[in-house]
Amino acid sequence: MNAQHRSRSEFQFQARKVAVVGGTRGIGAAIVSTFVRAGHDVLLTGRTVPDAVVEKFRSEATREGQTVEALALDSAAPDSAERLATAASARIGGLDVLCLNAGVFPNRPLAELTYTDIREVFAVNVESQMLAVAACLPLLRESAAGRVVFTSSITGPVTGFPGWSHYGASKAAQLGFMRTAALELAPHGITVNAVAPGNVATEGLDGMGEDYLAQMTATIPLGRLARPQEIADAVEFLAGERASFITGQVITVDGGQTLPESPEAVLPLPTGSPR
Ligand code: NAP
């Protein structure tokens, strides 16, 4: 297809301005790489953003004049949303896509759960994201096709796991916010969606130990954890032109993890089974 035959909307989805909150490693790094390789201008954040990480993303740029910018920013800080919006405006020239990926998931059994634990998880996983959407709204409204994409989880909205009650509650709250934000922003042509990963092989899971990872893998019908890129692909889809009529929705990317009604459902079929 030559340029003359491309629709106006196709051009609207080229060289977009993308912010990825929590983009230094894990799923967020895959999201950043995906948008950089697609030729978009990207602003990424993390509490610490090593120069080597930014240089690696810059080396993946595919377009002349493409910008990859980084901002060291603790999402839990009271002024983080304003600083994010200001940086998006000043450093990448606006905002078409806001990816809210930063999340913390400390294990804390209910018997040990404190006020501080809950505050820490909700500050990053929920409150900072609500405030980021609000602060970035003037920029997103200027976009021809604004997009907000949350990284949610199956834990909370669909499943539970001992030790992560506060985390699960935060991810359920995040989706509650997403649905009303989708309604409020629809008149501005802005879509708001989420991707809900199952277990993903990231640095964030490294500390959980081999037993936990083996236990998780055994419950996943596709027989492995997700790769970060598989989550990023769903984020890219929701941010792109082909998702233009999808809003307020969750795409679960879990290898079938939420499907089995009992552990037997993921065991090999017995020989001669009628199934
Ligand atoms: P990760 O490897 O720990 O990376 C988290 C990213 O968020 C890093 O870039 C980190 O950078 C940033 N971040 C964390 N706290 C932050 C804060 N206070 N302010 C700014 N940035 C912050 O985590 P992940 O496994 O990729 O998870 C990413 C998202 O996916 C989270 O929302 C998580 O809940 C969700 N998720 C993960 C899995 C999984 O299996 N991994 C499953 C379901 C959902 P800094 O450390 O530099 O701040």
Boltz pocket constraint, residues with backbone or C-beta under 6 A from the ligand:
constraints:
  - pocket:
      binder: B
      contacts: [[A, 21], [A, 22], [A, 23], [A, 24], [A, 25], [A, 26], [A, 27], [A, 28], [A, 29], [A, 45], [A, 46], [A, 47], [A, 48], [A, 49], [A, 73], [A, 74], [A, 75], [A, 76], [A, 100], [A, 101], [A, 102], [A, 103], [A, 104], [A, 105], [A, 124], [A, 151], [A, 152], [A, 153], [A, 154], [A, 196], [A, 197], [A, 198], [A, 199], [A, 200], [A, 201], [A, 202], [A, 203], [A, 204], [A, 205]]
      max_distance: 6.0
